[in-house]
Amino acid sequence: MPQRRHAVTVRAVQQVFPTNSGAVVVDPVDLVHDDLRRSDGTRPWVLMNMISSADGATVVDGVSGGLGGDADRRLLGTLRGAADVILVGAGTVRAENYRSPRTPEDRVAVLRATSGRPPRPRLAVVSASLSLDPTAMMFSPVDPSDPPPLIYTATGAPVEGRHALTRMAEVVDAGTGNRVDVNLVVADLAKRGVGVVLAEGGPSLNHQLVDAGLVDELNLTISPLLAAGTARRILAGPVLRTPAGLKLDRVLTADGFLFCRYLLA
Ligand SMILES: NC(=O)c1ccc[n+]([C@@H]2O[C@H](COP(=O)([O-])OP(=O)(O)OC[C@H]3O[C@@H](n4cnc5c(N)ncnc54)[C@H](OP(=O)(O)O)[C@@H]3O)[C@@H](O)[C@H]2O)c1
């Protein structure tokens, strides 16, 4: 899980758009819970969440933690509370030393239970190489009854890696050779009855999901920081075949961060 550092005193979260009469103080837990996330019924709703510096960098020193703050961390926890599955690329899992999703804070946990969700979202990782450390934190469940992580790979994945991971994960082929097809990943999640997928990056997986027209919502946190460097933007890949239009749905602010919710047009 991205460990976003820089704990600071969090002031109230204000909604700056849309409002009729200036900024209003809001509780993101209510907002996120009330957001409509209904896809067309053929696949889950896919919401992408990323943080970037004001100049578009997605990492500082190789991880996203240096961009974040307390309000951002709490919003991420709230979004995770709305998800059935957290989908992430193996590059992010390795860089950020992902662990299994935690139990969300009390109120989110209650809302989750009332909407019939299990206590925690399930982790799903995309990897061709299956080069994932079997002793990594992502393979330690919070509770022994939690389902193991899903690992989406392709038919050409190394046999040894497959063998090593089968004991601690559900390894699913979703592509041939060394290429996972994100359409097959999302179709498999749909078959499993997954309603909401939170895509947490990284930029190369984001690019594939957007390019395939599989993303419904983008939650973008803009950190009050200039970072420069060679870090990627939130999507990494060739120019999209069709640029994806965004409709600004909401802007919140706290501690100088902007939390923008867009719906894909
Ligand atoms: N700012 C933020 O909000 C944020 C969020 C997430 C990540 N990040 C940062 O982003 C960086 C990682 O991003 P990234 O774009 O390099 O990596 P990524 O998208 O997280 O992962 C790329 C890896 O995922 C697997 N993969 C992705 N698509 C695949 C496909 N179609 N077929 C087979 N395998 C596929 C491959 O794993 P294998 O190599 O195992 O085959 C590939 O090397 C990290 O530095 C992380 O800290 C930032």
The ligand as a Gaussian input file, in Angstrom:
#p B3LYP/6-31G(d) Opt

LIG

0 1
 N        1.569000       8.871000      -7.284000
 C        0.791000       7.826000      -7.186000
 O       -0.399000       7.951000      -6.842000
 C        1.334000       6.459000      -7.524000
 C        0.452000       5.378000      -7.512000
 C        0.959000       4.131000      -7.876000
 C        2.281000       3.988000      -8.192000
 N        3.108000       5.045000      -8.165000
 C        4.525000       4.882000      -8.522000
 O        4.590000       4.389000      -9.851000
 C        5.750000       3.568000      -9.999000
 C        5.336000       2.252000     -10.636000
 O        4.597000       2.491000     -11.784000
 P        4.900000       1.737000     -13.153000
 O        4.035000       2.371000     -14.175000
 O        6.374000       1.683000     -13.348000
 O        4.473000       0.265000     -12.831000
 P        3.054000      -0.445000     -12.583000
 O        2.047000      -0.022000     -13.584000
 O        2.693000      -0.366000     -11.155000
 O        3.517000      -1.929000     -12.835000
 C        4.116000      -2.304000     -14.048000
 C        4.292000      -3.770000     -13.949000
 O        3.003000      -4.396000     -13.867000
 C        2.971000      -5.530000     -14.684000
 N        2.149000      -5.228000     -15.840000
 C        1.481000      -4.075000     -16.092000
 N        0.762000      -4.204000     -17.228000
 C        1.002000      -5.461000     -17.673000
 C        0.523000      -6.193000     -18.781000
 N       -0.336000      -5.686000     -19.671000
 N        0.962000      -7.462000     -18.934000
 C        1.794000      -8.008000     -18.041000
 N        2.274000      -7.373000     -16.959000
 C        1.868000      -6.100000     -16.782000
 C        4.404000      -5.816000     -15.071000
 O        4.889000      -6.538000     -13.955000
 P        6.117000      -7.575000     -14.012000
 O        7.326000      -6.710000     -14.149000
 O        6.038000      -8.299000     -12.708000
 O        5.888000      -8.442000     -15.184000
 C        4.982000      -4.410000     -15.130000
 O        6.378000      -4.394000     -15.007000
 C        6.315000       3.362000      -8.621000
 O        7.446000       4.184000      -8.493000
 C        5.221000       3.831000      -7.703000
 O        5.734000       4.366000      -6.518000
 C        2.666000       6.302000      -7.859000

